[in-house]
Amino acid sequence: MLGKDIGFEMIDAGKINIARLLEPVAMLWIRLAFTTRLGRDFAFKLLRR
């Protein structure tokens, strides 16, 4: 997988119907990237305890 090949830990979010839950996260990223000083050089991170 590309993500794993470039050094990211991959997490299976589930079946394809779960993709609809990830779309709002993408929309939030787009809004922050283009309406704040953050620009496109940031990401969200999943943290574990």
mmCIF entry with sequence, helices, sheets and N, C-alpha, C, O atoms, coordinates in Angstrom:
data_MODEL
# 
_entry.id   MODEL 
# 
_entity.id                         1 
_entity.type                       polymer 
_entity.pdbx_number_of_molecules   1 
# 
_entity_poly.entity_id                      1 
_entity_poly.type                           'polypeptide(L)' 
_entity_poly.nstd_linkage                   no 
_entity_poly.nstd_monomer                   no 
_entity_poly.pdbx_seq_one_letter_code       MLGKDIGFEMIDAGKINIARLLEPVAMLWIRLAFTTRLGRDFAFKLLRR 
_entity_poly.pdbx_seq_one_letter_code_can   MLGKDIGFEMIDAGKINIARLLEPVAMLWIRLAFTTRLGRDFAFKLLRR 
_entity_poly.pdbx_strand_id                 A 
# 
loop_
_entity_poly_seq.entity_id 
_entity_poly_seq.num 
_entity_poly_seq.mon_id 
_entity_poly_seq.hetero 
1 1  MET n 
1 2  LEU n 
1 3  GLY n 
1 4  LYS n 
1 5  ASP n 
1 6  ILE n 
1 7  GLY n 
1 8  PHE n 
1 9  GLU n 
1 10 MET n 
1 11 ILE n 
1 12 ASP n 
1 13 ALA n 
1 14 GLY n 
1 15 LYS n 
1 16 ILE n 
1 17 ASN n 
1 18 ILE n 
1 19 ALA n 
1 20 ARG n 
1 21 LEU n 
1 22 LEU n 
1 23 GLU n 
1 24 PRO n 
1 25 VAL n 
1 26 ALA n 
1 27 MET n 
1 28 LEU n 
1 29 TRP n 
1 30 ILE n 
1 31 ARG n 
1 32 LEU n 
1 33 ALA n 
1 34 PHE n 
1 35 THR n 
1 36 THR n 
1 37 ARG n 
1 38 LEU n 
1 39 GLY n 
1 40 ARG n 
1 41 ASP n 
1 42 PHE n 
1 43 ALA n 
1 44 PHE n 
1 45 LYS n 
1 46 LEU n 
1 47 LEU n 
1 48 ARG n 
1 49 ARG n 
# 
_struct_asym.id          A 
_struct_asym.entity_id   1 
# 
loop_
_struct_conf.conf_type_id 
_struct_conf.id 
_struct_conf.pdbx_PDB_helix_id 
_struct_conf.beg_label_comp_id 
_struct_conf.beg_label_asym_id 
_struct_conf.beg_label_seq_id 
_struct_conf.pdbx_beg_PDB_ins_code 
_struct_conf.end_label_comp_id 
_struct_conf.end_label_asym_id 
_struct_conf.end_label_seq_id 
_struct_conf.pdbx_end_PDB_ins_code 
_struct_conf.beg_auth_comp_id 
_struct_conf.beg_auth_asym_id 
_struct_conf.beg_auth_seq_id 
_struct_conf.end_auth_comp_id 
_struct_conf.end_auth_asym_id 
_struct_conf.end_auth_seq_id 
_struct_conf.pdbx_PDB_helix_class 
_struct_conf.details 
_struct_conf.pdbx_PDB_helix_length 
HELX_P HELX_P1 AA1 LEU A 2  ? ASP A 5  ? LEU A 2  ASP A 5  1 ? 4  
HELX_P HELX_P2 AA2 ILE A 16 ? ILE A 18 ? ILE A 16 ILE A 18 5 ? 3  
HELX_P HELX_P3 AA3 ALA A 19 ? THR A 35 ? ALA A 19 THR A 35 1 ? 17 
# 
_struct_conf_type.id          HELX_P 
_struct_conf_type.criteria    ? 
_struct_conf_type.reference   ? 
# 
loop_
_atom_site.group_PDB 
_atom_site.id 
_atom_site.type_symbol 
_atom_site.label_atom_id 
_atom_site.label_alt_id 
_atom_site.label_comp_id 
_atom_site.label_asym_id 
_atom_site.label_entity_id 
_atom_site.label_seq_id 
_atom_site.pdbx_PDB_ins_code 
_atom_site.Cartn_x 
_atom_site.Cartn_y 
_atom_site.Cartn_z 
_atom_site.occupancy 
_atom_site.B_iso_or_equiv 
_atom_site.pdbx_formal_charge 
_atom_site.auth_seq_id 
_atom_site.auth_comp_id 
_atom_site.auth_asym_id 
_atom_site.auth_atom_id 
_atom_site.pdbx_PDB_model_num 
ATOM 1   N N  . MET A 1 1  ? 0.841   -1.189 0.000  1.00 0.00 ? 1  MET A N  1 
ATOM 2   C CA . MET A 1 1  ? 0.000   0.000  0.000  1.00 0.00 ? 1  MET A CA 1 
ATOM 3   C C  . MET A 1 1  ? 0.885   1.251  0.000  1.00 0.00 ? 1  MET A C  1 
ATOM 4   O O  . MET A 1 1  ? 1.937   1.285  0.638  1.00 0.00 ? 1  MET A O  1 
ATOM 5   N N  . LEU A 1 2  ? 0.450   2.239  -0.702 1.00 0.00 ? 2  LEU A N  1 
ATOM 6   C CA . LEU A 1 2  ? 1.246   3.452  -0.827 1.00 0.00 ? 2  LEU A CA 1 
ATOM 7   C C  . LEU A 1 2  ? 1.533   4.090  0.522  1.00 0.00 ? 2  LEU A C  1 
ATOM 8   O O  . LEU A 1 2  ? 2.681   4.436  0.800  1.00 0.00 ? 2  LEU A O  1 
ATOM 9   N N  . GLY A 1 3  ? 0.526   4.255  1.367  1.00 0.00 ? 3  GLY A N  1 
ATOM 10  C CA . GLY A 1 3  ? 0.728   4.882  2.672  1.00 0.00 ? 3  GLY A CA 1 
ATOM 11  C C  . GLY A 1 3  ? 1.785   4.173  3.491  1.00 0.00 ? 3  GLY A C  1 
ATOM 12  O O  . GLY A 1 3  ? 2.664   4.811  4.071  1.00 0.00 ? 3  GLY A O  1 
ATOM 13  N N  . LYS A 1 4  ? 1.700   2.868  3.539  1.00 0.00 ? 4  LYS A N  1 
ATOM 14  C CA . LYS A 1 4  ? 2.673   2.077  4.292  1.00 0.00 ? 4  LYS A CA 1 
ATOM 15  C C  . LYS A 1 4  ? 4.068   2.174  3.670  1.00 0.00 ? 4  LYS A C  1 
ATOM 16  O O  . LYS A 1 4  ? 5.072   2.244  4.379  1.00 0.00 ? 4  LYS A O  1 
ATOM 17  N N  . ASP A 1 5  ? 4.114   2.178  2.350  1.00 0.00 ? 5  ASP A N  1 
ATOM 18  C CA . ASP A 1 5  ? 5.394   2.265  1.635  1.00 0.00 ? 5  ASP A CA 1 
ATOM 19  C C  . ASP A 1 5  ? 6.127   3.571  1.921  1.00 0.00 ? 5  ASP A C  1 
ATOM 20  O O  . ASP A 1 5  ? 7.357   3.611  1.874  1.00 0.00 ? 5  ASP A O  1 
ATOM 21  N N  . ILE A 1 6  ? 5.386   4.645  2.218  1.00 0.00 ? 6  ILE A N  1 
ATOM 22  C CA . ILE A 1 6  ? 6.053   5.925  2.486  1.00 0.00 ? 6  ILE A CA 1 
ATOM 23  C C  . ILE A 1 6  ? 6.128   6.247  3.975  1.00 0.00 ? 6  ILE A C  1 
ATOM 24  O O  . ILE A 1 6  ? 6.423   7.380  4.355  1.00 0.00 ? 6  ILE A O  1 
ATOM 25  N N  . GLY A 1 7  ? 5.858   5.235  4.827  1.00 0.00 ? 7  GLY A N  1 
ATOM 26  C CA . GLY A 1 7  ? 6.131   5.381  6.246  1.00 0.00 ? 7  GLY A CA 1 
ATOM 27  C C  . GLY A 1 7  ? 4.959   5.648  7.167  1.00 0.00 ? 7  GLY A C  1 
ATOM 28  O O  . GLY A 1 7  ? 5.162   5.940  8.346  1.00 0.00 ? 7  GLY A O  1 
ATOM 29  N N  . PHE A 1 8  ? 3.728   5.555  6.660  1.00 0.00 ? 8  PHE A N  1 
ATOM 30  C CA . PHE A 1 8  ? 2.571   5.776  7.521  1.00 0.00 ? 8  PHE A CA 1 
ATOM 31  C C  . PHE A 1 8  ? 2.041   4.468  8.068  1.00 0.00 ? 8  PHE A C  1 
ATOM 32  O O  . PHE A 1 8  ? 2.121   3.433  7.407  1.00 0.00 ? 8  PHE A O  1 
ATOM 33  N N  . GLU A 1 9  ? 1.499   4.511  9.275  1.00 0.00 ? 9  GLU A N  1 
ATOM 34  C CA . GLU A 1 9  ? 0.819   3.343  9.829  1.00 0.00 ? 9  GLU A CA 1 
ATOM 35  C C  . GLU A 1 9  ? -0.606  3.357  9.287  1.00 0.00 ? 9  GLU A C  1 
ATOM 36  O O  . GLU A 1 9  ? -1.318  4.353  9.415  1.00 0.00 ? 9  GLU A O  1 
ATOM 37  N N  . MET A 1 10 ? -1.013  2.257  8.688  1.00 0.00 ? 10 MET A N  1 
ATOM 38  C CA . MET A 1 10 ? -2.337  2.176  8.083  1.00 0.00 ? 10 MET A CA 1 
ATOM 39  C C  . MET A 1 10 ? -3.342  1.657  9.104  1.00 0.00 ? 10 MET A C  1 
ATOM 40  O O  . MET A 1 10 ? -3.041  0.752  9.882  1.00 0.00 ? 10 MET A O  1 
ATOM 41  N N  . ILE A 1 11 ? -4.534  2.237  9.093  1.00 0.00 ? 11 ILE A N  1 
ATOM 42  C CA . ILE A 1 11 ? -5.623  1.805  9.966  1.00 0.00 ? 11 ILE A CA 1 
ATOM 43  C C  . ILE A 1 11 ? -6.831  1.523  9.093  1.00 0.00 ? 11 ILE A C  1 
ATOM 44  O O  . ILE A 1 11 ? -7.262  2.384  8.325  1.00 0.00 ? 11 ILE A O  1 
ATOM 45  N N  . ASP A 1 12 ? -7.376  0.330  9.207  1.00 0.00 ? 12 ASP A N  1 
ATOM 46  C CA . ASP A 1 12 ? -8.550  -0.047 8.433  1.00 0.00 ? 12 ASP A CA 1 
ATOM 47  C C  . ASP A 1 12 ? -9.779  0.574  9.089  1.00 0.00 ? 12 ASP A C  1 
ATOM 48  O O  . ASP A 1 12 ? -10.130 0.230  10.218 1.00 0.00 ? 12 ASP A O  1 
ATOM 49  N N  . ALA A 1 13 ? -10.426 1.487  8.379  1.00 0.00 ? 13 ALA A N  1 
ATOM 50  C CA . ALA A 1 13 ? -11.603 2.176  8.914  1.00 0.00 ? 13 ALA A CA 1 
ATOM 51  C C  . ALA A 1 13 ? -12.879 1.367  8.707  1.00 0.00 ? 13 ALA A C  1 
ATOM 52  O O  . ALA A 1 13 ? -13.934 1.741  9.219  1.00 0.00 ? 13 ALA A O  1 
ATOM 53  N N  . GLY A 1 14 ? -12.802 0.290  7.982  1.00 0.00 ? 14 GLY A N  1 
ATOM 54  C CA . GLY A 1 14 ? -13.982 -0.544 7.763  1.00 0.00 ? 14 GLY A CA 1 
ATOM 55  C C  . GLY A 1 14 ? -14.335 -0.656 6.292  1.00 0.00 ? 14 GLY A C  1 
ATOM 56  O O  . GLY A 1 14 ? -13.535 -0.341 5.411  1.00 0.00 ? 14 GLY A O  1 
ATOM 57  N N  . LYS A 1 15 ? -15.553 -1.114 6.054  1.00 0.00 ? 15 LYS A N  1 
ATOM 58  C CA . LYS A 1 15 ? -16.029 -1.322 4.685  1.00 0.00 ? 15 LYS A CA 1 
ATOM 59  C C  . LYS A 1 15 ? -16.283 0.007  3.982  1.00 0.00 ? 15 LYS A C  1 
ATOM 60  O O  . LYS A 1 15 ? -16.248 1.066  4.610  1.00 0.00 ? 15 LYS A O  1 
ATOM 61  N N  . ILE A 1 16 ? -16.534 -0.052 2.696  1.00 0.00 ? 16 ILE A N  1 
ATOM 62  C CA . ILE A 1 16 ? -16.680 1.139  1.875  1.00 0.00 ? 16 ILE A CA 1 
ATOM 63  C C  . ILE A 1 16 ? -17.812 2.055  2.353  1.00 0.00 ? 16 ILE A C  1 
ATOM 64  O O  . ILE A 1 16 ? -17.736 3.268  2.151  1.00 0.00 ? 16 ILE A O  1 
ATOM 65  N N  . ASN A 1 17 ? -18.841 1.516  2.969  1.00 0.00 ? 17 ASN A N  1 
ATOM 66  C CA . ASN A 1 17 ? -19.941 2.370  3.428  1.00 0.00 ? 17 ASN A CA 1 
ATOM 67  C C  . ASN A 1 17 ? -19.518 3.292  4.574  1.00 0.00 ? 17 ASN A C  1 
ATOM 68  O O  . ASN A 1 17 ? -20.225 4.252  4.882  1.00 0.00 ? 17 ASN A O  1 
ATOM 69  N N  . ILE A 1 18 ? -18.392 3.019  5.197  1.00 0.00 ? 18 ILE A N  1 
ATOM 70  C CA . ILE A 1 18 ? -17.870 3.879  6.260  1.00 0.00 ? 18 ILE A CA 1 
ATOM 71  C C  . ILE A 1 18 ? -17.195 5.126  5.665  1.00 0.00 ? 18 ILE A C  1 
ATOM 72  O O  . ILE A 1 18 ? -16.971 6.107  6.375  1.00 0.00 ? 18 ILE A O  1 
ATOM 73  N N  . ALA A 1 19 ? -16.879 5.089  4.389  1.00 0.00 ? 19 ALA A N  1 
ATOM 74  C CA . ALA A 1 19 ? -16.231 6.231  3.732  1.00 0.00 ? 19 ALA A CA 1 
ATOM 75  C C  . ALA A 1 19 ? -17.045 7.507  3.909  1.00 0.00 ? 19 ALA A C  1 
ATOM 76  O O  . ALA A 1 19 ? -16.476 8.596  3.982  1.00 0.00 ? 19 ALA A O  1 
ATOM 77  N N  . ARG A 1 20 ? -18.357 7.386  3.976  1.00 0.00 ? 20 ARG A N  1 
ATOM 78  C CA . ARG A 1 20 ? -19.201 8.578  4.155  1.00 0.00 ? 20 ARG A CA 1 
ATOM 79  C C  . ARG A 1 20 ? -18.905 9.290  5.468  1.00 0.00 ? 20 ARG A C  1 
ATOM 80  O O  . ARG A 1 20 ? -19.176 10.484 5.592  1.00 0.00 ? 20 ARG A O  1 
ATOM 81  N N  . LEU A 1 21 ? -18.357 8.584  6.446  1.00 0.00 ? 21 LEU A N  1 
ATOM 82  C CA . LEU A 1 21 ? -17.993 9.202  7.719  1.00 0.00 ? 21 LEU A CA 1 
ATOM 83  C C  . LEU A 1 21 ? -16.674 9.972  7.612  1.00 0.00 ? 21 LEU A C  1 
ATOM 84  O O  . LEU A 1 21 ? -16.423 10.883 8.402  1.00 0.00 ? 21 LEU A O  1 
ATOM 85  N N  . LEU A 1 22 ? -15.845 9.616  6.656  1.00 0.00 ? 22 LEU A N  1 
ATOM 86  C CA . LEU A 1 22 ? -14.569 10.297 6.462  1.00 0.00 ? 22 LEU A CA 1 
ATOM 87  C C  . LEU A 1 22 ? -14.710 11.557 5.612  1.00 0.00 ? 22 LEU A C  1 
ATOM 88  O O  . LEU A 1 22 ? -13.876 12.459 5.693  1.00 0.00 ? 22 LEU A O  1 
ATOM 89  N N  . GLU A 1 23 ? -15.750 11.621 4.807  1.00 0.00 ? 23 GLU A N  1 
ATOM 90  C CA . GLU A 1 23 ? -15.940 12.777 3.926  1.00 0.00 ? 23 GLU A CA 1 
ATOM 91  C C  . GLU A 1 23 ? -16.068 14.099 4.689  1.00 0.00 ? 23 GLU A C  1 
ATOM 92  O O  . GLU A 1 23 ? -15.490 15.091 4.245  1.00 0.00 ? 23 GLU A O  1 
ATOM 93  N N  . PRO A 1 24 ? -16.795 14.171 5.815  1.00 0.00 ? 24 PRO A N  1 
ATOM 94  C CA . PRO A 1 24 ? -16.842 15.437 6.558  1.00 0.00 ? 24 PRO A CA 1 
ATOM 95  C C  . PRO A 1 24 ? -15.473 15.867 7.099  1.00 0.00 ? 24 PRO A C  1 
ATOM 96  O O  . PRO A 1 24 ? -15.201 17.061 7.221  1.00 0.00 ? 24 PRO A O  1 
ATOM 97  N N  . VAL A 1 25 ? -14.621 14.904 7.419  1.00 0.00 ? 25 VAL A N  1 
ATOM 98  C CA . VAL A 1 25 ? -13.270 15.235 7.876  1.00 0.00 ? 25 VAL A CA 1 
ATOM 99  C C  . VAL A 1 25 ? -12.503 15.899 6.731  1.00 0.00 ? 25 VAL A C  1 
ATOM 100 O O  . VAL A 1 25 ? -11.776 16.870 6.942  1.00 0.00 ? 25 VAL A O  1 
ATOM 101 N N  . ALA A 1 26 ? -12.672 15.371 5.530  1.00 0.00 ? 26 ALA A N  1 
ATOM 102 C CA . ALA A 1 26 ? -12.023 15.973 4.366  1.00 0.00 ? 26 ALA A CA 1 
ATOM 103 C C  . ALA A 1 26 ? -12.551 17.385 4.121  1.00 0.00 ? 26 ALA A C  1 
ATOM 104 O O  . ALA A 1 26 ? -11.780 18.288 3.796  1.00 0.00 ? 26 ALA A O  1 
ATOM 105 N N  . MET A 1 27 ? -13.852 17.577 4.275  1.00 0.00 ? 27 MET A N  1 
ATOM 106 C CA . MET A 1 27 ? -14.430 18.908 4.080  1.00 0.00 ? 27 MET A CA 1 
ATOM 107 C C  . MET A 1 27 ? -13.904 19.889 5.122  1.00 0.00 ? 27 MET A C  1 
ATOM 108 O O  . MET A 1 27 ? -13.659 21.052 4.801  1.00 0.00 ? 27 MET A O  1 
ATOM 109 N N  . LEU A 1 28 ? -13.726 19.441 6.363  1.00 0.00 ? 28 LEU A N  1 
ATOM 110 C CA . LEU A 1 28 ? -13.152 20.291 7.405  1.00 0.00 ? 28 LEU A CA 1 
ATOM 111 C C  . LEU A 1 28 ? -11.727 20.681 7.036  1.00 0.00 ? 28 LEU A C  1 
ATOM 112 O O  . LEU A 1 28 ? -11.337 21.839 7.184  1.00 0.00 ? 28 LEU A O  1 
ATOM 113 N N  . TRP A 1 29 ? -10.944 19.706 6.551  1.00 0.00 ? 29 TRP A N  1 
ATOM 114 C CA . TRP A 1 29 ? -9.567  19.999 6.152  1.00 0.00 ? 29 TRP A CA 1 
ATOM 115 C C  . TRP A 1 29 ? -9.544  21.046 5.042  1.00 0.00 ? 29 TRP A C  1 
ATOM 116 O O  . TRP A 1 29 ? -8.762  21.995 5.091  1.00 0.00 ? 29 TRP A O  1 
ATOM 117 N N  . ILE A 1 30 ? -10.397 20.869 4.049  1.00 0.00 ? 30 ILE A N  1 
ATOM 118 C CA . ILE A 1 30 ? -10.446 21.815 2.935  1.00 0.00 ? 30 ILE A CA 1 
ATOM 119 C C  . ILE A 1 30 ? -10.817 23.205 3.427  1.00 0.00 ? 30 ILE A C  1 
ATOM 120 O O  . ILE A 1 30 ? -10.201 24.191 3.022  1.00 0.00 ? 30 ILE A O  1 
ATOM 121 N N  . ARG A 1 31 ? -11.814 23.295 4.293  1.00 0.00 ? 31 ARG A N  1 
ATOM 122 C CA . ARG A 1 31 ? -12.239 24.614 4.803  1.00 0.00 ? 31 ARG A CA 1 
ATOM 123 C C  . ARG A 1 31 ? -11.106 25.288 5.570  1.00 0.00 ? 31 ARG A C  1 
ATOM 124 O O  . ARG A 1 31 ? -10.838 26.472 5.366  1.00 0.00 ? 31 ARG A O  1 
ATOM 125 N N  . LEU A 1 32 ? -10.444 24.548 6.444  1.00 0.00 ? 32 LEU A N  1 
ATOM 126 C CA . LEU A 1 32 ? -9.339  25.129 7.214  1.00 0.00 ? 32 LEU A CA 1 
ATOM 127 C C  . LEU A 1 32 ? -8.172  25.517 6.311  1.00 0.00 ? 32 LEU A C  1 
ATOM 128 O O  . LEU A 1 32 ? -7.531  26.548 6.514  1.00 0.00 ? 32 LEU A O  1 
ATOM 129 N N  . ALA A 1 33 ? -7.908  24.685 5.323  1.00 0.00 ? 33 ALA A N  1 
ATOM 130 C CA . ALA A 1 33 ? -6.773  24.942 4.430  1.00 0.00 ? 33 ALA A CA 1 
ATOM 131 C C  . ALA A 1 33 ? -6.956  26.224 3.624  1.00 0.00 ? 33 ALA A C  1 
ATOM 132 O O  . ALA A 1 33 ? -5.990  26.943 3.367  1.00 0.00 ? 33 ALA A O  1 
ATOM 133 N N  . PHE A 1 34 ? -8.173  26.505 3.232  1.00 0.00 ? 34 PHE A N  1 
ATOM 134 C CA . PHE A 1 34 ? -8.391  27.630 2.327  1.00 0.00 ? 34 PHE A CA 1 
ATOM 135 C C  . PHE A 1 34 ? -8.995  28.864 2.983  1.00 0.00 ? 34 PHE A C  1 
ATOM 136 O O  . PHE A 1 34 ? -9.142  29.896 2.329  1.00 0.00 ? 34 PHE A O  1 
ATOM 137 N N  . THR A 1 35 ? -9.348  28.776 4.266  1.00 0.00 ? 35 THR A N  1 
ATOM 138 C CA . THR A 1 35 ? -9.950  29.949 4.919  1.00 0.00 ? 35 THR A CA 1 
ATOM 139 C C  . THR A 1 35 ? -9.167  30.420 6.133  1.00 0.00 ? 35 THR A C  1 
ATOM 140 O O  . THR A 1 35 ? -9.573  31.377 6.792  1.00 0.00 ? 35 THR A O  1 
ATOM 141 N N  . THR A 1 36 ? -8.060  29.771 6.440  1.00 0.00 ? 36 THR A N  1 
ATOM 142 C CA . THR A 1 36 ? -7.234  30.183 7.579  1.00 0.00 ? 36 THR A CA 1 
ATOM 143 C C  . THR A 1 36 ? -5.786  30.299 7.124  1.00 0.00 ? 36 THR A C  1 
ATOM 144 O O  . THR A 1 36 ? -5.452  30.016 5.974  1.00 0.00 ? 36 THR A O  1 
ATOM 145 N N  . ARG A 1 37 ? -4.949  30.717 8.039  1.00 0.00 ? 37 ARG A N  1 
ATOM 146 C CA . ARG A 1 37 ? -3.517  30.841 7.726  1.00 0.00 ? 37 ARG A CA 1 
ATOM 147 C C  . ARG A 1 37 ? -2.793  29.496 7.730  1.00 0.00 ? 37 ARG A C  1 
ATOM 148 O O  . ARG A 1 37 ? -1.600  29.442 7.433  1.00 0.00 ? 37 ARG A O  1 
ATOM 149 N N  . LEU A 1 38 ? -3.485  28.424 8.057  1.00 0.00 ? 38 LEU A N  1 
ATOM 150 C CA . LEU A 1 38 ? -2.848  27.106 8.067  1.00 0.00 ? 38 LEU A CA 1 
ATOM 151 C C  . LEU A 1 38 ? -2.331  26.711 6.691  1.00 0.00 ? 38 LEU A C  1 
ATOM 152 O O  . LEU A 1 38 ? -1.300  26.047 6.578  1.00 0.00 ? 38 LEU A O  1 
ATOM 153 N N  . GLY A 1 39 ? -3.040  27.115 5.653  1.00 0.00 ? 39 GLY A N  1 
ATOM 154 C CA . GLY A 1 39 ? -2.662  26.681 4.316  1.00 0.00 ? 39 GLY A CA 1 
ATOM 155 C C  . GLY A 1 39 ? -2.913  25.188 4.169  1.00 0.00 ? 39 GLY A C  1 
ATOM 156 O O  . GLY A 1 39 ? -3.721  24.607 4.892  1.00 0.00 ? 39 GLY A O  1 
ATOM 157 N N  . ARG A 1 40 ? -2.211  24.579 3.226  1.00 0.00 ? 40 ARG A N  1 
ATOM 158 C CA . ARG A 1 40 ? -2.416  23.150 2.972  1.00 0.00 ? 40 ARG A CA 1 
ATOM 159 C C  . ARG A 1 40 ? -1.389  22.266 3.659  1.00 0.00 ? 40 ARG A C  1 
ATOM 160 O O  . ARG A 1 40 ? -1.387  21.051 3.456  1.00 0.00 ? 40 ARG A O  1 
ATOM 161 N N  . ASP A 1 41 ? -0.521  22.852 4.465  1.00 0.00 ? 41 ASP A N  1 
ATOM 162 C CA . ASP A 1 41 ? 0.577   22.104 5.069  1.00 0.00 ? 41 ASP A CA 1 
ATOM 163 C C  . ASP A 1 41 ? 0.258   21.680 6.500  1.00 0.00 ? 41 ASP A C  1 
ATOM 164 O O  . ASP A 1 41 ? 0.998   22.014 7.425  1.00 0.00 ? 41 ASP A O  1 
ATOM 165 N N  . PHE A 1 42 ? -0.842  20.943 6.689  1.00 0.00 ? 42 PHE A N  1 
ATOM 166 C CA . PHE A 1 42 ? -1.209  20.422 8.008  1.00 0.00 ? 42 PHE A CA 1 
ATOM 167 C C  . PHE A 1 42 ? -2.015  19.135 7.809  1.00 0.00 ? 42 PHE A C  1 
ATOM 168 O O  . PHE A 1 42 ? -2.473  18.831 6.708  1.00 0.00 ? 42 PHE A O  1 
ATOM 169 N N  . ALA A 1 43 ? -2.171  18.399 8.896  1.00 0.00 ? 43 ALA A N  1 
ATOM 170 C CA . ALA A 1 43 ? -2.936  17.151 8.833  1.00 0.00 ? 43 ALA A CA 1 
ATOM 171 C C  . ALA A 1 43 ? -3.560  16.875 10.188 1.00 0.00 ? 43 ALA A C  1 
ATOM 172 O O  . ALA A 1 43 ? -3.168  17.455 11.201 1.00 0.00 ? 43 ALA A O  1 
ATOM 173 N N  . PHE A 1 44 ? -4.525  15.992 10.188 1.00 0.00 ? 44 PHE A N  1 
ATOM 174 C CA . PHE A 1 44 ? -5.109  15.497 11.427 1.00 0.00 ? 44 PHE A CA 1 
ATOM 175 C C  . PHE A 1 44 ? -4.388  14.211 11.806 1.00 0.00 ? 44 PHE A C  1 
ATOM 176 O O  . PHE A 1 44 ? -3.852  13.516 10.943 1.00 0.00 ? 44 PHE A O  1 
ATOM 177 N N  . LYS A 1 45 ? -4.376  13.899 13.082 1.00 0.00 ? 45 LYS A N  1 
ATOM 178 C CA . LYS A 1 45 ? -3.677  12.707 13.535 1.00 0.00 ? 45 LYS A CA 1 
ATOM 179 C C  . LYS A 1 45 ? -4.576  11.923 14.489 1.00 0.00 ? 45 LYS A C  1 
ATOM 180 O O  . LYS A 1 45 ? -5.244  12.500 15.347 1.00 0.00 ? 45 LYS A O  1 
ATOM 181 N N  . LEU A 1 46 ? -4.581  10.611 14.326 1.00 0.00 ? 46 LEU A N  1 
ATOM 182 C CA . LEU A 1 46 ? -5.294  9.720  15.221 1.00 0.00 ? 46 LEU A CA 1 
ATOM 183 C C  . LEU A 1 46 ? -4.349  9.344  16.357 1.00 0.00 ? 46 LEU A C  1 
ATOM 184 O O  . LEU A 1 46 ? -3.284  8.775  16.119 1.00 0.00 ? 46 LEU A O  1 
ATOM 185 N N  . LEU A 1 47 ? -4.733  9.660  17.579 1.00 0.00 ? 47 LEU A N  1 
ATOM 186 C CA . LEU A 1 47 ? -3.881  9.364  18.742 1.00 0.00 ? 47 LEU A CA 1 
ATOM 187 C C  . LEU A 1 47 ? -4.452  8.179  19.514 1.00 0.00 ? 47 LEU A C  1 
ATOM 188 O O  . LEU A 1 47 ? -5.667  8.011  19.621 1.00 0.00 ? 47 LEU A O  1 
ATOM 189 N N  . ARG A 1 48 ? -3.564  7.381  20.038 1.00 0.00 ? 48 ARG A N  1 
ATOM 190 C CA . ARG A 1 48 ? -3.969  6.238  20.872 1.00 0.00 ? 48 ARG A CA 1 
ATOM 191 C C  . ARG A 1 48 ? -3.499  6.463  22.285 1.00 0.00 ? 48 ARG A C  1 
ATOM 192 O O  . ARG A 1 48 ? -2.495  7.143  22.497 1.00 0.00 ? 48 ARG A O  1 
ATOM 193 N N  . ARG A 1 49 ? -4.195  5.910  23.258 1.00 0.00 ? 49 ARG A N  1 
ATOM 194 C CA . ARG A 1 49 ? -3.765  5.991  24.643 1.00 0.00 ? 49 ARG A CA 1 
ATOM 195 C C  . ARG A 1 49 ? -2.742  4.936  24.934 1.00 0.00 ? 49 ARG A C  1 
ATOM 196 O O  . ARG A 1 49 ? -2.254  4.842  26.061 1.00 0.00 ? 49 ARG A O  1 
# 
